[in-house]
Amino acid sequence: MSEKTYRVVFFCFLALIFLVSSVGATQNSEITIKRDNYGVPHIYAQSIKGLYYGYGYAVAQDRLYQIEMFRRTYWGRLTEVYGEDLLATLKAASSLSSGERTDRI
């Protein structure tokens, strides 16, 4: 298997672990997320698992765009969002190996 395949399997495994561990977090506890005037989340929960679940939910809300852009970059589908103008840049960046990228930077 390639390195990309290992990464996908690894992240799917992590997501599965998170999903299984968070199932019981919301069954018997109440979680409240309040945001102040600056958008900072304040999380209140009756258990530690609930607190972590609320934290993950708040982070997902705040970083959904970034996660989506990383996902599209990884699969080579970023031009669907930014258009064909970015295609030449993406092709040039993906043609370099990681060692060449660090040498040029």
N, C-alpha and C positions, 0 to 999 in steps of 0.2 A: 504494500500500500504506500501511496505517496504521503508526503508530509501534510499536504492539504487535507487528505482523507483522515489522517490521525487527528488533526486539529478539530475537524468537524465532529468526529466521534467523541473526542474529549469534551468539547463544549456541550454536546447533546447529553453526555453522561452527567456533567455538572448540572445541567438544567433539570434532568430527571431526579437527581438527588435533592435539589432544591424543592422541586414540586412535591416529592414524597414527604420531605420533612416539614413542609409548610401546610400540608393538608390538615393536620390536627391543630394548627395554630389558630385557626379562625372558628373552629367548631364550638368551643366553650368560652371564648373570650371576646370582649368588645374592643375594637381598635378605632381610635379617633385620630385623624390627621388634620391639624389646623395650620394654616399658613398665616404668617404675620404680613405687615405692609410691604416688606421687602421680598416676600415669597419664600422665606425660610420655613421649612416644615417643622412643626412641633408634634411629636408622636406620643400618644397616650395609649397604654395597653395594660391589661390585667396580668399578662404573663410575659416572660422573656421571649418565648416563641412568637407571641403576638407582636411584641416590639420589633423583632427582627423582620417579621412579615410586613409590618407597616413601613419600616425603613426601606425594605426592598421595593415596595409599592411606590413610595415617594421618589426614590431614585429612578425607577423606571419611568415615572411621569416626567421627571426633569430631563432625563437623558435619552428619551425615546428617539429623537431626531438623530443624535450622535450614533446610537446603536444601529439605526436604520442605514445611515451613511456608511458605517463600517461594514455592515452586511452587504450592501450594494457594491462597495469597493472590492470586498473579498471575492464576490462572484462575478466581478467585471461588468456590473449593470449600472454604474454610476451615470452614464450618459442618458439613461431614461429620465433622470431628474434634471440634470444640467444641460442637456442637449448635445448636439453633434459637435459643437465647438470644442468640447473637452476631449473628444475622441483621440485626436493626435497626441495630446499630452499624456493620456492614459496609456496609449500604445507604447510611447517612448519610455515611460516609467516602468511598465511591466516587462519590457524587454531586457532591462538591466537585472543582473543578479544582485543579491543583497550585499555582496562584497563590493561590487562596483558602485552601488549607491552610496555606501559610506565613504568610499574613496573620493567620490566627486563632491560630496557635501563637505 
